[in-house]
Amino acid sequence: MMNLSEAILLFLSTEYHPGKSVWSKEPCDNGQYSTFFETTVCQESRATAIGRYERKVRSAMRVTEELLCRDSANRKVEGCTPYINKGPKWKYDELLILGLAVSGPESGYREDVDNGRGFAKDCTDSRKTECGPDDVGGKGRGPARESCGMQIHPDSVGRFSDYTLEELLGTSEEAYERCFRVGFRMLLKSRAYCEWNTRVNMPKDFQSFSGDWVYQTVSLYGSGTDCYFYGGKTTIRVAAYNKMYTTVRKRGL
């Protein structure tokens, strides 16, 4: 039987095809010159991609323990203050897997997204900066300059951290921790707000049908305004969580 990190890594390696992304690059000889890397690059190898995935998982696990004050066995960590002291009762694997799952559809676990190479938004006659791919095809920043694998919006980074958007970028464990710390804080706040909002503002008959905390949390995380936004992105992210949680639990716990 696998431990939690092994089960998650196997899932990510199966679901996100390491070494197959045309957007993910790494330095090599006789490749195409990259201004970002300041050397020639080729498509990222499977081994390099898996190394990134491993660093992501380790970083996400540390951030989960830090914010929940629970270890990977869901035991309370003494002398630790949770990010939210009173609120919904999270299990360790719920927050960890939700964060990793939400970041999947956002980033595809691509290197260019981790590093912020290039922009997904096309350049136009009126927009000539912070747009278009970089010189080796990277499109890692979102249309509103969203940053890192969790695609943190510029309006959110200052509300949930003291970091800049640029400090969330990179493929080191430290950079991944900063990215996940902001994104996981957003998920914690989203669930707490949505559960409060349902309890206080919704009629009793509605409350009996609103038990899907995952959907509400992901809805507010993605929309920024609505716990009940029945949009395509919310549905995709919830499906990613359900698939990952079920698969990982079956393999590892």
Secondary structure, DSSP 8 states (H G I E B T S, - for coil): ---HHHHHHHHHHHHS-TT--SS-EEEEEEEEEETTTTEEEEE--HHHHHHHHHHHHHHHHHHHHHHH-B-TT--B-TT---SSSSS----HHHHHHHHHHHHHHHHTT-HHHHHT-SBSS---SS--SS-S--TT----B-TT--BTTTTB-HHHHHHH-S--TGGG-SSSHHHHHHHHHHHHHHHHHHHHHHHHHHHHHS-HHHHTT---HHHHHHHHHHHSS-TT---HHHHHHHHHHHHHHHHHHHHH-
